[in-house]
Amino acid sequence: MLFYKIHISILFCIFASMPFTTKISVIIPIYNTENYIEKCVDSVLNQTLKEIEIILIDDGSTDNSWPLIQKYNQNTNVKIFKKENGGLSDARNYGILKASGEFLAFVDSDDFIEKNMMQKMYDLAQKHSAEIVLCNLHKVDENGKIKQKLPQISHLPEKIELEKDFTLFGEVSSFACNKIFKKELFSDVKFPLGLHFEDIATIPILLLKSKIIAKTDEFFYNYFERSGSITRNFNRKGLDMFKAIEMVKKEYKMSVFAQNEIQWKRFAIIQGFYSFSAYLARVKDEKLKQEMFAFLKIFLNKEHITKSEILHYKRQNLNYLMSLSLKKMIFYILLLYFPKLIIKE
């Protein structure tokens, strides 16, 4: 019996001394989110998946964010860093360099996630040998109450082999936050610095480098759009949309999907027309709105996108325009056919 106990003790010591295998590195850039950061970090700390590391990067906050996150330093699976302000992309790239996980996840510091998100996403990645796994999102208010459901590609199967079905490229939302990514995908890809639509310039390129995508129809990510956040400042940076699309196009033309002109045009329609026009609608400066509309016309002409193609664009097997609210539908139709009613001279 003593001999048996000795062997058990030895085995315990061996396993205890084995290196911790990080399945997912969760990267959280932080900039002046003192009112939200604790809820965010706690939601990641409380994940059912325990083999994760949490990388907190204070990107030059001027509020109380840094003192608040320092208390998490006592957790062995939390890494804390402070750097000069460089923007969201710079902070994410910094976190990628510090990450040791098999997969990477990005959580914004004013959002929070459901406790089983990382476990379910990782399990799907293993089940299907997927390089990227994505889930649905909820848009929530200040109190975490659901305001809007943001389903992604519910019409597609759980496992998507891109060489067999590439339709998701022309419609998937370019959020970084509702996905996990195989770390190797970032070996030669970085989030672009100083670009307003960094996700649109990055996520499609990661898709092009992938072979298998997995997805769940569960709503794991809770997205909070603050009234004072960058997404609410509608200015000339909106023109970065076309820079982002051009960056993706360059990679697309060098990819194995280069001959798939249909999916490229679908991507150009959803991002270049619908997403950009939604931004344009919120620009208050009329002179700037005129300038941005001129860029839109140039883009549509360059990509040979017709009004008919925009009107008949489908997303999740449904006509996208008809799936929108009446107010949005009228806006897009007026912009296409009677722009002078919207763009005042």
C-alpha positions as CSV (number, residue, x, y, z in Angstrom):
1,M,0.0,0.0,0.0
2,L,2.9,2.4,0.8
3,F,4.5,1.5,-2.5
4,Y,1.2,2.3,-4.3
5,K,0.9,5.7,-2.5
6,I,4.5,6.6,-3.4
7,H,3.8,6.0,-7.1
8,I,0.6,8.0,-7.0
9,S,2.6,10.9,-5.3
10,I,5.3,10.7,-8.0
11,L,2.7,10.7,-10.8
12,F,1.0,13.7,-9.2
13,C,4.2,15.6,-9.1
14,I,5.0,14.8,-12.7
15,F,1.6,16.0,-13.9
16,A,1.7,19.1,-11.6
17,S,5.1,20.1,-13.1
18,M,4.0,19.7,-16.7
19,P,3.8,23.0,-18.6
20,F,0.3,24.7,-18.7
21,T,-1.1,24.3,-22.2
22,T,-2.9,27.5,-23.3
23,K,-5.8,26.7,-25.6
24,I,-6.9,30.3,-26.1
25,S,-5.2,33.7,-25.5
26,V,-7.9,36.3,-24.9
27,I,-6.5,39.8,-25.9
28,I,-8.3,42.8,-24.3
29,P,-7.1,46.2,-25.3
30,I,-8.1,48.9,-22.8
31,Y,-8.5,52.6,-23.3
32,N,-10.5,54.7,-20.8
33,T,-13.1,52.1,-20.0
34,E,-13.0,52.3,-16.2
35,N,-16.8,51.9,-15.9
36,Y,-16.8,48.6,-17.9
37,I,-13.5,46.9,-17.6
38,E,-14.2,44.8,-14.5
39,K,-17.3,43.3,-15.9
40,C,-15.5,42.5,-19.1
41,V,-12.5,40.9,-17.5
42,D,-14.6,39.0,-14.9
43,S,-16.6,37.5,-17.8
44,V,-13.4,36.1,-19.3
45,L,-12.0,34.9,-15.9
46,N,-15.2,33.0,-15.3
47,Q,-15.0,31.0,-18.5
48,T,-15.7,27.3,-18.2
49,L,-12.6,26.7,-20.3
50,K,-9.7,27.0,-17.8
51,E,-6.8,26.6,-20.2
52,I,-6.8,30.2,-21.3
53,E,-4.6,33.2,-20.7
54,I,-6.0,36.8,-20.5
55,I,-3.8,39.5,-21.9
56,L,-4.7,43.0,-20.7
57,I,-3.1,45.9,-22.6
58,D,-3.6,49.4,-21.2
59,D,-3.2,51.5,-24.3
60,G,-2.3,54.8,-22.5
61,S,-5.5,55.3,-20.5
62,T,-6.0,58.6,-18.8
63,D,-8.8,57.5,-16.5
64,N,-8.8,54.9,-13.6
65,S,-8.5,51.9,-15.9
66,W,-4.9,51.0,-15.1
67,P,-5.3,50.8,-11.3
68,L,-8.5,48.7,-11.8
69,I,-6.8,46.1,-13.9
70,Q,-3.7,45.9,-11.7
71,K,-5.7,43.8,-9.1
72,Y,-5.9,41.0,-11.7
73,N,-2.2,40.6,-11.6
74,Q,-2.6,38.1,-8.8
75,N,-4.3,35.6,-11.2
76,T,-1.7,33.3,-12.7
77,N,-3.4,33.2,-16.1
78,V,-3.6,37.0,-16.5
79,K,-0.8,39.1,-18.1
80,I,-0.9,42.9,-17.7
81,F,0.9,45.4,-19.9
82,K,0.9,49.2,-20.1
83,K,2.0,51.0,-23.2
84,E,1.8,54.5,-24.8
85,N,-1.4,55.1,-26.7
86,G,-1.2,53.7,-30.2
87,G,-4.8,52.8,-31.0
88,L,-6.8,49.6,-31.1
89,S,-4.8,47.9,-33.9
90,D,-1.5,48.7,-32.2
91,A,-2.8,47.3,-28.9
92,R,-4.1,44.1,-30.5
93,N,-0.8,43.6,-32.4
94,Y,1.1,44.0,-29.1
95,G,-1.2,41.4,-27.5
96,I,-0.6,38.9,-30.3
97,L,3.2,39.1,-29.7
98,K,2.7,38.3,-26.1
99,A,0.2,35.5,-26.7
100,S,1.1,31.8,-26.2
101,G,-2.3,30.2,-27.0
102,E,-3.2,27.8,-29.8
103,F,-6.0,30.2,-30.7
104,L,-6.5,33.9,-30.3
105,A,-9.6,35.8,-29.2
106,F,-10.2,39.5,-29.1
107,V,-12.6,41.1,-26.6
108,D,-13.3,44.8,-26.4
109,S,-13.0,46.2,-22.9
110,D,-16.6,47.6,-22.7
111,D,-18.1,44.3,-23.8
112,F,-18.6,41.0,-22.0
113,I,-19.0,37.3,-23.0
114,E,-21.0,34.4,-21.9
115,K,-19.2,32.0,-19.6
116,N,-19.2,29.0,-22.0
117,M,-18.1,30.9,-25.1
118,M,-14.5,29.9,-25.2
119,Q,-15.2,26.3,-24.3
120,K,-17.8,25.9,-27.0
121,M,-15.8,27.7,-29.6
122,Y,-12.6,25.7,-28.9
123,D,-14.5,22.4,-29.0
124,L,-15.9,23.3,-32.4
125,A,-12.4,24.1,-33.6
126,Q,-11.2,20.7,-32.5
127,K,-14.2,18.9,-33.9
128,H,-13.8,20.3,-37.4
129,S,-10.1,21.2,-37.5
130,A,-11.2,24.7,-38.1
131,E,-8.8,27.7,-38.3
132,I,-11.6,30.2,-37.4
133,V,-14.8,29.7,-35.3
134,L,-17.5,32.3,-35.0
135,C,-20.7,32.9,-33.0
136,N,-23.6,35.3,-33.0
137,L,-23.7,38.6,-31.1
138,H,-26.1,40.6,-29.0
139,K,-26.1,44.3,-29.0
140,V,-26.7,45.4,-25.4
141,D,-27.3,48.6,-23.4
142,E,-25.5,50.0,-20.4
143,N,-27.1,47.5,-18.1
144,G,-26.4,44.5,-20.3
145,K,-30.0,44.3,-21.5
146,I,-30.4,42.9,-25.0
147,K,-31.3,45.6,-27.6
148,Q,-30.7,43.7,-30.8
149,K,-29.8,40.3,-32.0
150,L,-27.0,40.1,-34.6
151,P,-27.1,36.7,-36.2
152,Q,-24.2,35.9,-38.5
153,I,-24.4,33.0,-41.0
154,S,-27.2,30.8,-39.6
155,H,-28.1,29.5,-43.0
156,L,-24.7,27.7,-43.4
157,P,-23.8,24.4,-41.8
158,E,-21.6,24.1,-38.6
159,K,-18.6,23.2,-40.7
160,I,-17.8,25.2,-43.8
161,E,-15.0,24.1,-46.2
162,L,-14.2,27.2,-48.1
163,E,-13.0,25.5,-51.3
164,K,-16.5,23.8,-51.5
165,D,-18.6,26.8,-50.3
166,F,-17.1,30.3,-50.4
167,T,-20.4,32.1,-50.1
168,L,-19.8,33.3,-46.6
169,F,-17.0,35.6,-47.8
170,G,-19.5,37.8,-49.5
171,E,-21.7,38.3,-46.5
172,V,-20.0,37.4,-43.2
173,S,-19.6,40.4,-40.8
174,S,-16.0,41.4,-40.3
175,F,-16.1,41.5,-36.5
176,A,-12.9,40.3,-34.7
177,C,-14.7,40.0,-31.4
178,N,-17.1,37.1,-32.1
179,K,-14.4,34.7,-33.4
180,I,-11.4,32.7,-32.3
181,F,-8.5,32.4,-34.7
182,K,-5.7,29.9,-35.1
183,K,-2.6,31.8,-34.0
184,E,-0.7,30.8,-37.1
185,L,-3.0,32.9,-39.2
186,F,-1.3,36.0,-37.8
187,S,2.2,34.9,-38.8
188,D,2.2,37.5,-41.6
189,V,-1.0,39.5,-40.9
190,K,-1.4,42.5,-38.6
191,F,-4.2,44.8,-37.8
192,P,-3.4,48.0,-39.8
193,L,-2.4,51.0,-37.8
194,G,-4.3,54.3,-38.0
195,L,-7.1,52.8,-40.1
196,H,-10.7,53.3,-38.9
197,F,-12.1,50.0,-40.2
198,E,-9.3,47.8,-39.0
199,D,-11.5,44.7,-38.7
200,I,-12.7,45.0,-42.3
201,A,-9.1,45.2,-43.5
202,T,-8.1,42.2,-41.5
203,I,-10.7,39.5,-40.9
204,P,-11.4,38.9,-44.6
205,I,-7.7,38.3,-45.2
206,L,-7.6,35.8,-42.4
207,L,-10.6,34.0,-44.1
208,L,-8.6,33.9,-47.3
209,K,-5.8,32.1,-45.4
210,S,-8.1,29.5,-44.0
211,K,-9.5,26.2,-45.2
212,I,-12.2,25.4,-42.7
213,I,-14.5,27.7,-40.8
214,A,-16.8,26.5,-38.0
215,K,-19.7,28.3,-36.5
216,T,-22.4,28.1,-33.8
217,D,-25.8,29.8,-33.8
218,E,-25.5,30.6,-30.1
219,F,-25.2,34.2,-29.0
220,F,-22.0,34.3,-26.9
221,Y,-20.8,37.8,-27.4
222,N,-22.4,40.9,-25.9
223,Y,-21.5,44.1,-27.8
224,F,-22.0,47.5,-26.2
225,E,-21.8,50.6,-28.4
226,R,-21.0,53.5,-26.2
227,S,-22.3,57.0,-27.1
228,G,-18.8,58.4,-26.8
229,S,-17.0,55.6,-28.6
230,I,-15.1,56.0,-31.8
231,T,-17.9,54.3,-33.7
232,R,-20.1,57.3,-32.9
233,N,-17.7,59.9,-34.3
234,F,-18.8,60.0,-38.0
235,N,-16.2,62.0,-39.8
236,R,-13.7,61.8,-42.7
237,K,-12.3,58.6,-41.3
238,G,-15.3,56.9,-42.9
239,L,-13.4,57.1,-46.2
240,D,-11.0,54.5,-44.7
241,M,-13.6,51.9,-45.7
242,F,-12.4,52.1,-49.3
243,K,-8.8,51.8,-48.1
244,A,-9.7,48.7,-46.1
245,I,-11.5,47.1,-49.1
246,E,-8.5,47.8,-51.4
247,M,-6.2,46.1,-48.9
248,V,-8.5,43.0,-48.9
249,K,-8.7,43.1,-52.7
250,K,-5.0,43.0,-53.1
251,E,-4.9,39.8,-51.0
252,Y,-7.9,38.4,-52.8
253,K,-6.3,38.7,-56.2
254,M,-3.3,36.6,-54.9
255,S,-5.5,34.0,-53.2
256,V,-6.8,30.6,-54.5
257,F,-10.2,32.3,-54.7
258,A,-9.1,35.0,-57.2
259,Q,-11.3,33.7,-60.0
260,N,-14.4,33.8,-57.9
261,E,-15.6,37.2,-59.0
262,I,-19.1,36.7,-57.7
263,Q,-18.1,36.5,-54.1
264,W,-15.7,39.5,-54.5
265,K,-18.5,41.6,-55.9
266,R,-20.8,40.5,-53.0
267,F,-18.1,41.6,-50.5
268,A,-17.7,44.9,-52.3
269,I,-21.5,45.5,-52.2
270,I,-22.0,44.8,-48.5
271,Q,-19.0,46.7,-47.4
272,G,-18.5,49.3,-50.0
273,F,-22.2,50.3,-50.5
274,Y,-24.3,49.2,-47.5
275,S,-21.8,49.5,-44.7
276,F,-20.3,52.8,-46.0
277,S,-23.7,54.3,-46.8
278,A,-24.8,53.5,-43.2
279,Y,-21.8,55.5,-42.0
280,L,-22.5,58.2,-44.5
281,A,-26.1,58.6,-43.2
282,R,-24.7,59.7,-39.8
283,V,-22.3,62.3,-41.1
284,K,-23.5,65.8,-40.1
285,D,-21.2,68.0,-42.1
286,E,-23.0,68.5,-45.5
287,K,-19.9,69.4,-47.4
288,L,-18.1,66.4,-46.1
289,K,-21.1,64.2,-46.9
290,Q,-21.0,65.5,-50.6
291,E,-17.3,64.6,-50.7
292,M,-17.8,61.1,-49.3
293,F,-20.7,60.4,-51.7
294,A,-18.5,61.3,-54.6
295,F,-16.0,58.7,-53.4
296,L,-18.8,56.2,-53.2
297,K,-19.8,56.8,-56.8
298,I,-16.2,56.4,-57.9
299,F,-16.0,53.1,-56.0
300,L,-19.2,51.6,-57.5
301,N,-18.0,52.6,-61.0
302,K,-14.6,51.1,-60.4
303,E,-16.0,47.8,-59.2
304,H,-18.6,47.8,-62.0
305,I,-21.4,47.5,-59.4
306,T,-24.9,48.2,-60.8
307,K,-27.9,49.5,-59.0
308,S,-29.7,46.3,-59.8
309,E,-26.9,44.2,-58.2
310,I,-27.2,46.3,-55.0
311,L,-31.0,46.0,-54.9
312,H,-30.9,42.2,-55.4
313,Y,-27.9,41.5,-53.0
314,K,-28.7,38.5,-50.8
315,R,-27.5,37.8,-47.3
316,Q,-28.3,34.5,-45.5
317,N,-30.4,33.6,-48.6
318,L,-32.6,36.6,-48.1
319,N,-32.8,39.9,-50.0
320,Y,-30.8,42.1,-47.8
321,L,-32.6,45.4,-48.6
322,M,-36.0,43.8,-47.9
323,S,-34.7,42.5,-44.5
324,L,-34.1,46.0,-43.2
325,S,-36.4,48.4,-41.5
326,L,-38.6,50.6,-43.7
327,K,-36.5,53.7,-42.7
328,K,-33.2,52.1,-43.8
329,M,-34.8,50.7,-47.0
330,I,-36.0,54.1,-48.0
331,F,-32.7,55.7,-47.3
332,Y,-30.7,53.2,-49.5
333,I,-33.2,53.5,-52.4
334,L,-33.1,57.3,-52.3
335,L,-29.3,57.3,-52.2
336,L,-29.3,55.1,-55.3
337,Y,-31.9,56.8,-57.4
338,F,-32.5,60.3,-55.8
339,P,-29.3,61.2,-54.0
340,K,-30.0,64.9,-54.1
341,L,-32.8,64.4,-51.6
342,I,-30.2,63.2,-49.1
343,I,-27.0,64.8,-50.2
344,K,-27.7,68.5,-50.1
345,E,-25.7,70.8,-52.3
